[in-house]
Amino acid sequence: MLTQARTRRSDDNRREYCTECGEKAPQRAKITIEQTHGDAVVAENVKFARVPCRTTVCLRCGATSRERMNE
């Protein structure tokens, strides 16, 4: 008999410190690729003018924070 392994998500894995709440709170995180410059980038260098950014939203108070991943 085969059984499927189940993994449990711990609430601590999704909690991060929120500066607005002043404590650890549930967060929703998203990684996006954003341009670092506007139209000033030469067409051949566009692929180098992007950076991954991590955006988190506090599920308790709604505060949003954004940080570049390469800094």
Sequence and secondary structure as in RCSB ss.txt:
>XXXX:A:sequence
MLTQARTRRSDDNRREYCTECGEKAPQRAKITIEQTHGDAVVAENVKFARVPCRTTVCLRCGATSRERMNE
>XXXX:A:secstr
          GGGGEEEETTTTEEEEEEEEEEEEESSSTTS GGGGGGSEEEEEEEEETTT  EEEEETT 
